[in-house]
């Protein structure tokens, strides 16, 4: 049972990490699109 719990925790952390990365990429894409449309100044980009 302990190994099953460890396995679930491992995969839950992997999915959380992947979700965080997707969220960061989506935010970066959104800022780039806003800049391209003229909504953000150049200083707003990282």
PDB file of N, H, CA, C and O in Angstrom:
ATOM      1  N   UNK A   1       0.820  -1.203   0.000  1.00  0.00           N
ATOM      2  CA  UNK A   1       0.000   0.000   0.000  1.00  0.00           C
ATOM      3  C   UNK A   1       0.861   1.263   0.000  1.00  0.00           C
ATOM      4  O   UNK A   1       0.491   2.265  -0.611  1.00  0.00           O
ATOM      5  N   UNK A   2       2.009   1.219   0.684  1.00  0.00           N
ATOM      6  H   UNK A   2       2.310   0.404   1.181  1.00  0.00           H
ATOM      7  CA  UNK A   2       2.891   2.374   0.728  1.00  0.00           C
ATOM      8  C   UNK A   2       3.438   2.700  -0.660  1.00  0.00           C
ATOM      9  O   UNK A   2       3.528   3.869  -1.034  1.00  0.00           O
ATOM     10  N   UNK A   3       3.807   1.662  -1.427  1.00  0.00           N
ATOM     11  H   UNK A   3       3.734   0.712  -1.123  1.00  0.00           H
ATOM     12  CA  UNK A   3       4.335   1.913  -2.765  1.00  0.00           C
ATOM     13  C   UNK A   3       3.253   2.492  -3.682  1.00  0.00           C
ATOM     14  O   UNK A   3       3.546   3.304  -4.559  1.00  0.00           O
ATOM     15  N   UNK A   4       2.012   2.071  -3.474  1.00  0.00           N
ATOM     16  H   UNK A   4       1.774   1.411  -2.762  1.00  0.00           H
ATOM     17  CA  UNK A   4       0.908   2.604  -4.283  1.00  0.00           C
ATOM     18  C   UNK A   4       0.702   4.091  -3.975  1.00  0.00           C
ATOM     19  O   UNK A   4       0.488   4.891  -4.887  1.00  0.00           O
ATOM     20  N   UNK A   5       0.768   4.457  -2.701  1.00  0.00           N
ATOM     21  H   UNK A   5       0.942   3.807  -1.961  1.00  0.00           H
ATOM     22  CA  UNK A   5       0.633   5.862  -2.302  1.00  0.00           C
ATOM     23  C   UNK A   5       1.779   6.688  -2.869  1.00  0.00           C
ATOM     24  O   UNK A   5       1.569   7.798  -3.358  1.00  0.00           O
ATOM     25  N   UNK A   6       2.989   6.148  -2.804  1.00  0.00           N
ATOM     26  H   UNK A   6       3.160   5.246  -2.406  1.00  0.00           H
ATOM     27  CA  UNK A   6       4.152   6.852  -3.355  1.00  0.00           C
ATOM     28  C   UNK A   6       3.997   7.050  -4.857  1.00  0.00           C
ATOM     29  O   UNK A   6       4.327   8.112  -5.386  1.00  0.00           O
ATOM     30  N   UNK A   7       3.501   6.037  -5.535  1.00  0.00           N
ATOM     31  H   UNK A   7       3.233   5.175  -5.105  1.00  0.00           H
ATOM     32  CA  UNK A   7       3.283   6.137  -6.979  1.00  0.00           C
ATOM     33  C   UNK A   7       2.264   7.234  -7.302  1.00  0.00           C
ATOM     34  O   UNK A   7       2.468   8.030  -8.219  1.00  0.00           O
ATOM     35  N   UNK A   8       1.168   7.268  -6.540  1.00  0.00           N
ATOM     36  H   UNK A   8       1.003   6.621  -5.795  1.00  0.00           H
ATOM     37  CA  UNK A   8       0.156   8.305  -6.763  1.00  0.00           C
ATOM     38  C   UNK A   8       0.720   9.696  -6.506  1.00  0.00           C
ATOM     39  O   UNK A   8       0.439  10.628  -7.260  1.00  0.00           O
ATOM     40  N   UNK A   9       1.510   9.843  -5.453  1.00  0.00           N
ATOM     41  H   UNK A   9       1.739   9.087  -4.841  1.00  0.00           H
ATOM     42  CA  UNK A   9       2.118  11.140  -5.156  1.00  0.00           C
ATOM     43  C   UNK A   9       3.092  11.566  -6.253  1.00  0.00           C
ATOM     44  O   UNK A   9       3.140  12.739  -6.622  1.00  0.00           O
ATOM     45  N   UNK A  10       3.860  10.623  -6.769  1.00  0.00           N
ATOM     46  H   UNK A  10       3.821   9.670  -6.469  1.00  0.00           H
ATOM     47  CA  UNK A  10       4.798  10.919  -7.847  1.00  0.00           C
ATOM     48  C   UNK A  10       4.066  11.462  -9.070  1.00  0.00           C
ATOM     49  O   UNK A  10       4.437  12.503  -9.612  1.00  0.00           O
ATOM     50  N   UNK A  11       3.016  10.745  -9.506  1.00  0.00           N
ATOM     51  H   UNK A  11       2.714   9.899  -9.066  1.00  0.00           H
ATOM     52  CA  UNK A  11       2.305  11.163 -10.710  1.00  0.00           C
ATOM     53  C   UNK A  11       1.529  12.455 -10.495  1.00  0.00           C
ATOM     54  O   UNK A  11       1.408  13.265 -11.414  1.00  0.00           O
ATOM     55  N   UNK A  12       1.003  12.654  -9.295  1.00  0.00           N
ATOM     56  H   UNK A  12       1.101  11.996  -8.548  1.00  0.00           H
ATOM     57  CA  UNK A  12       0.301  13.899  -9.000  1.00  0.00           C
ATOM     58  C   UNK A  12       1.270  15.081  -9.091  1.00  0.00           C
ATOM     59  O   UNK A  12       0.918  16.135  -9.621  1.00  0.00           O
ATOM     60  N   UNK A  13       2.481  14.904  -8.576  1.00  0.00           N
ATOM     61  H   UNK A  13       2.767  14.048  -8.146  1.00  0.00           H
ATOM     62  CA  UNK A  13       3.458  15.995  -8.659  1.00  0.00           C
ATOM     63  C   UNK A  13       3.892  16.235 -10.102  1.00  0.00           C
ATOM     64  O   UNK A  13       4.120  17.382 -10.488  1.00  0.00           O
ATOM     65  N   UNK A  14       4.009  15.193 -10.898  1.00  0.00           N
ATOM     66  H   UNK A  14       3.824  14.261 -10.585  1.00  0.00           H
ATOM     67  CA  UNK A  14       4.367  15.358 -12.313  1.00  0.00           C
ATOM     68  C   UNK A  14       3.297  16.140 -13.066  1.00  0.00           C
ATOM     69  O   UNK A  14       3.605  17.050 -13.836  1.00  0.00           O
ATOM     70  N   UNK A  15       2.024  15.774 -12.835  1.00  0.00           N
ATOM     71  H   UNK A  15       1.774  15.035 -12.210  1.00  0.00           H
ATOM     72  CA  UNK A  15       0.931  16.469 -13.510  1.00  0.00           C
ATOM     73  C   UNK A  15       0.853  17.921 -13.078  1.00  0.00           C
ATOM     74  O   UNK A  15       0.572  18.798 -13.895  1.00  0.00           O
ATOM     75  N   UNK A  16       1.098  18.187 -11.798  1.00  0.00           N
ATOM     76  H   UNK A  16       1.325  17.475 -11.133  1.00  0.00           H
ATOM     77  CA  UNK A  16       1.085  19.560 -11.292  1.00  0.00           C
ATOM     78  C   UNK A  16       2.201  20.377 -11.931  1.00  0.00           C
ATOM     79  O   UNK A  16       1.985  21.524 -12.323  1.00  0.00           O
ATOM     80  N   UNK A  17       3.380  19.800 -12.038  1.00  0.00           N
ATOM     81  H   UNK A  17       3.556  18.869 -11.720  1.00  0.00           H
ATOM     82  CA  UNK A  17       4.508  20.489 -12.658  1.00  0.00           C
ATOM     83  C   UNK A  17       4.213  20.809 -14.124  1.00  0.00           C
ATOM     84  O   UNK A  17       4.504  21.909 -14.594  1.00  0.00           O
ATOM     85  N   UNK A  18       3.647  19.863 -14.832  1.00  0.00           N
ATOM     86  H   UNK A  18       3.411  18.969 -14.451  1.00  0.00           H
ATOM     87  CA  UNK A  18       3.326  20.081 -16.243  1.00  0.00           C
ATOM     88  C   UNK A  18       2.259  21.165 -16.396  1.00  0.00           C
ATOM     89  O   UNK A  18       2.335  21.984 -17.312  1.00  0.00           O
ATOM     90  N   UNK A  19       1.278  21.173 -15.513  1.00  0.00           N
ATOM     91  H   UNK A  19       1.216  20.508 -14.769  1.00  0.00           H
ATOM     92  CA  UNK A  19       0.226  22.184 -15.566  1.00  0.00           C
ATOM     93  C   UNK A  19       0.806  23.569 -15.315  1.00  0.00           C
ATOM     94  O   UNK A  19       0.409  24.534 -15.968  1.00  0.00           O
ATOM     95  N   UNK A  20       1.745  23.675 -14.371  1.00  0.00           N
ATOM     96  H   UNK A  20       2.068  22.891 -13.841  1.00  0.00           H
ATOM     97  CA  UNK A  20       2.381  24.957 -14.083  1.00  0.00           C
ATOM     98  C   UNK A  20       3.151  25.469 -15.305  1.00  0.00           C
ATOM     99  O   UNK A  20       3.111  26.659 -15.619  1.00  0.00           O
ATOM    100  N   UNK A  21       3.841  24.574 -15.978  1.00  0.00           N
ATOM    101  H   UNK A  21       3.873  23.608 -15.723  1.00  0.00           H
ATOM    102  CA  UNK A  21       4.599  24.971 -17.163  1.00  0.00           C
ATOM    103  C   UNK A  21       3.669  25.424 -18.283  1.00  0.00           C
ATOM    104  O   UNK A  21       3.952  26.407 -18.968  1.00  0.00           O
ATOM    105  N   UNK A  22       2.558  24.710 -18.470  1.00  0.00           N
ATOM    106  H   UNK A  22       2.327  23.912 -17.913  1.00  0.00           H
ATOM    107  CA  UNK A  22       1.585  25.105 -19.501  1.00  0.00           C
ATOM    108  C   UNK A  22       0.988  26.473 -19.179  1.00  0.00           C
ATOM    109  O   UNK A  22       0.773  27.286 -20.078  1.00  0.00           O
ATOM    110  N   UNK A  23       0.721  26.724 -17.908  1.00  0.00           N
ATOM    111  H   UNK A  23       0.895  26.063 -17.178  1.00  0.00           H
ATOM    112  CA  UNK A  23       0.162  28.007 -17.507  1.00  0.00           C
ATOM    113  C   UNK A  23       1.151  29.136 -17.783  1.00  0.00           C
ATOM    114  O   UNK A  23       0.760  30.200 -18.262  1.00  0.00           O
ATOM    115  N   UNK A  24       2.431  28.909 -17.483  1.00  0.00           N
ATOM    116  H   UNK A  24       2.749  28.044 -17.094  1.00  0.00           H
ATOM    117  CA  UNK A  24       3.452  29.918 -17.736  1.00  0.00           C
ATOM    118  C   UNK A  24       3.594  30.182 -19.230  1.00  0.00           C
ATOM    119  O   UNK A  24       3.734  31.333 -19.643  1.00  0.00           O
ATOM    120  N   UNK A  25       3.558  29.133 -20.042  1.00  0.00           N
ATOM    121  H   UNK A  25       3.444  28.198 -19.706  1.00  0.00           H
ATOM    122  CA  UNK A  25       3.660  29.314 -21.491  1.00  0.00           C
ATOM    123  C   UNK A  25       2.452  30.062 -22.047  1.00  0.00           C
ATOM    124  O   UNK A  25       2.587  30.891 -22.947  1.00  0.00           O
ATOM    125  N   UNK A  26       1.272  29.764 -21.507  1.00  0.00           N
ATOM    126  H   UNK A  26       1.162  29.090 -20.777  1.00  0.00           H
ATOM    127  CA  UNK A  26       0.061  30.454 -21.961  1.00  0.00           C
ATOM    128  C   UNK A  26       0.129  31.933 -21.620  1.00  0.00           C
ATOM    129  O   UNK A  26      -0.265  32.775 -22.427  1.00  0.00           O
ATOM    130  N   UNK A  27       0.626  32.256 -20.433  1.00  0.00           N
ATOM    131  H   UNK A  27       0.946  31.572 -19.778  1.00  0.00           H
ATOM    132  CA  UNK A  27       0.762  33.653 -20.030  1.00  0.00           C
ATOM    133  C   UNK A  27       1.776  34.366 -20.926  1.00  0.00           C
ATOM    134  O   UNK A  27       1.547  35.499 -21.351  1.00  0.00           O
ATOM    135  N   UNK A  28       2.885  33.704 -21.206  1.00  0.00           N
ATOM    136  H   UNK A  28       3.070  32.784 -20.860  1.00  0.00           H
ATOM    137  CA  UNK A  28       3.901  34.295 -22.080  1.00  0.00           C
ATOM    138  C   UNK A  28       3.324  34.529 -23.483  1.00  0.00           C
ATOM    139  O   UNK A  28       3.559  35.578 -24.083  1.00  0.00           O
ATOM    140  N   UNK A  29       2.587  33.576 -23.990  1.00  0.00           N
ATOM    141  H   UNK A  29       2.396  32.724 -23.503  1.00  0.00           H
ATOM    142  CA  UNK A  29       1.975  33.705 -25.309  1.00  0.00           C
ATOM    143  C   UNK A  29       0.962  34.853 -25.320  1.00  0.00           C
ATOM    144  O   UNK A  29       0.901  35.625 -26.276  1.00  0.00           O
ATOM    145  N   UNK A  30       0.179  34.957 -24.265  1.00  0.00           N
ATOM    146  H   UNK A  30       0.228  34.330 -23.488  1.00  0.00           H
ATOM    147  CA  UNK A  30      -0.824  36.016 -24.168  1.00  0.00           C
ATOM    148  C   UNK A  30      -0.165  37.391 -24.175  1.00  0.00           C
ATOM    149  O   UNK A  30      -0.626  38.304 -24.860  1.00  0.00           O
ATOM    150  N   UNK A  31       0.906  37.532 -23.415  1.00  0.00           N
ATOM    151  H   UNK A  31       1.281  36.790 -22.859  1.00  0.00           H
ATOM    152  CA  UNK A  31       1.610  38.830 -23.377  1.00  0.00           C
ATOM    153  C   UNK A  31       2.220  39.168 -24.730  1.00  0.00           C
ATOM    154  O   UNK A  31       2.201  40.321 -25.161  1.00  0.00           O
ATOM    155  N   UNK A  32       2.761  38.153 -25.396  1.00  0.00           N
ATOM    156  H   UNK A  32       2.777  37.216 -25.046  1.00  0.00           H
ATOM    157  CA  UNK A  32       3.342  38.388 -26.719  1.00  0.00           C
ATOM    158  C   UNK A  32       2.257  38.824 -27.700  1.00  0.00           C
ATOM    159  O   UNK A  32       2.470  39.733 -28.502  1.00  0.00           O
ATOM    160  N   UNK A  33       1.093  38.175 -27.636  1.00  0.00           N
ATOM    161  H   UNK A  33       0.920  37.436 -26.984  1.00  0.00           H
ATOM    162  CA  UNK A  33      -0.006  38.523 -28.537  1.00  0.00           C
ATOM    163  C   UNK A  33      -0.514  39.936 -28.249  1.00  0.00           C
ATOM    164  O   UNK A  33      -0.829  40.678 -29.180  1.00  0.00           O
ATOM    165  N   UNK A  34      -0.596  40.315 -26.980  1.00  0.00           N
ATOM    166  H   UNK A  34      -0.341  39.713 -26.224  1.00  0.00           H
ATOM    167  CA  UNK A  34      -1.042  41.662 -26.627  1.00  0.00           C
ATOM    168  C   UNK A  34      -0.045  42.700 -27.129  1.00  0.00           C
ATOM    169  O   UNK A  34      -0.435  43.763 -27.613  1.00  0.00           O
ATOM    170  N   UNK A  35       1.240  42.386 -27.011  1.00  0.00           N
ATOM    171  H   UNK A  35       1.556  41.523 -26.618  1.00  0.00           H
ATOM    172  CA  UNK A  35       2.268  43.313 -27.504  1.00  0.00           C
ATOM    173  C   UNK A  35       2.165  43.456 -29.021  1.00  0.00           C
ATOM    174  O   UNK A  35       2.290  44.559 -29.554  1.00  0.00           O
ATOM    175  N   UNK A  36       1.937  42.347 -29.708  1.00  0.00           N
ATOM    176  H   UNK A  36       1.835  41.452 -29.275  1.00  0.00           H
ATOM    177  CA  UNK A  36       1.842  42.383 -31.167  1.00  0.00           C
ATOM    178  C   UNK A  36       0.648  43.222 -31.617  1.00  0.00           C
ATOM    179  O   UNK A  36       0.688  43.842 -32.679  1.00  0.00           O
ATOM    180  N   UNK A  37      -0.404  43.241 -30.817  1.00  0.00           N
ATOM    181  H   UNK A  37      -0.437  42.737 -29.954  1.00  0.00           H
ATOM    182  CA  UNK A  37      -1.583  44.042 -31.149  1.00  0.00           C
ATOM    183  C   UNK A  37      -1.454  45.491 -30.695  1.00  0.00           C
ATOM    184  O   UNK A  37      -2.326  46.313 -30.980  1.00  0.00           O
ATOM    185  N   UNK A  38      -0.369  45.808 -29.989  1.00  0.00           N
ATOM    186  H   UNK A  38       0.339  45.141 -29.758  1.00  0.00           H
ATOM    187  CA  UNK A  38      -0.157  47.175 -29.551  1.00  0.00           C
ATOM    188  C   UNK A  38      -0.743  47.508 -28.190  1.00  0.00           C
ATOM    189  O   UNK A  38      -0.825  48.680 -27.824  1.00  0.00           O
ATOM    190  N   UNK A  39      -1.153  46.493 -27.435  1.00  0.00           N
ATOM    191  H   UNK A  39      -1.086  45.541 -27.732  1.00  0.00           H
ATOM    192  CA  UNK A  39      -1.744  46.729 -26.124  1.00  0.00           C
ATOM    193  C   UNK A  39      -0.699  46.873 -25.019  1.00  0.00           C
ATOM    194  O   UNK A  39      -0.990  47.464 -23.979  1.00  0.00           O
ATOM    195  N   UNK A  40       0.499  46.353 -25.220  1.00  0.00           N
ATOM    196  H   UNK A  40       0.735  45.873 -26.065  1.00  0.00           H
ATOM    197  CA  UNK A  40       1.544  46.445 -24.215  1.00  0.00           C
ATOM    198  C   UNK A  40       2.746  47.176 -24.789  1.00  0.00           C
ATOM    199  O   UNK A  40       3.069  47.005 -25.964  1.00  0.00           O
ATOM    200  N   UNK A  41       3.416  47.994 -23.973  1.00  0.00           N
ATOM    201  H   UNK A  41       3.153  48.133 -23.018  1.00  0.00           H
ATOM    202  CA  UNK A  41       4.661  48.603 -24.447  1.00  0.00           C
ATOM    203  C   UNK A  41       5.783  47.571 -24.492  1.00  0.00           C
ATOM    204  O   UNK A  41       5.658  46.502 -23.894  1.00  0.00           O
ATOM    205  N   UNK A  42       6.863  47.869 -25.181  1.00  0.00           N
ATOM    206  H   UNK A  42       6.964  48.737 -25.666  1.00  0.00           H
ATOM    207  CA  UNK A  42       7.964  46.922 -25.290  1.00  0.00           C
ATOM    208  C   UNK A  42       8.562  46.577 -23.939  1.00  0.00           C
ATOM    209  O   UNK A  42       9.049  45.461 -23.757  1.00  0.00           O
ATOM    210  N   UNK A  43       8.540  47.507 -22.978  1.00  0.00           N
ATOM    211  H   UNK A  43       8.145  48.413 -23.126  1.00  0.00           H
ATOM    212  CA  UNK A  43       9.105  47.237 -21.664  1.00  0.00           C
ATOM    213  C   UNK A  43       8.320  46.150 -20.937  1.00  0.00           C
ATOM    214  O   UNK A  43       8.846  45.547 -20.002  1.00  0.00           O
ATOM    215  N   UNK A  44       7.089  45.884 -21.333  1.00  0.00           N
ATOM    216  H   UNK A  44       6.661  46.374 -22.093  1.00  0.00           H
ATOM    217  CA  UNK A  44       6.249  44.902 -20.676  1.00  0.00           C
ATOM    218  C   UNK A  44       6.658  43.476 -20.969  1.00  0.00           C
ATOM    219  O   UNK A  44       6.209  42.561 -20.279  1.00  0.00           O
ATOM    220  N   UNK A  45       7.493  43.258 -21.967  1.00  0.00           N
ATOM    221  H   UNK A  45       7.857  44.002 -22.527  1.00  0.00           H
ATOM    222  CA  UNK A  45       7.921  41.906 -22.302  1.00  0.00           C
ATOM    223  C   UNK A  45       9.129  41.517 -21.478  1.00  0.00           C
ATOM    224  O   UNK A  45       9.974  42.352 -21.154  1.00  0.00           O
ATOM    225  N   UNK A  46       9.200  40.256 -21.147  1.00  0.00           N
ATOM    226  H   UNK A  46       8.514  39.578 -21.411  1.00  0.00           H
ATOM    227  CA  UNK A  46      10.336  39.751 -20.358  1.00  0.00           C
ATOM    228  C   UNK A  46      11.380  39.179 -21.278  1.00  0.00           C
ATOM    229  O   UNK A  46      12.416  38.702 -20.815  1.00  0.00           O
TER     230      UNK A  46
END
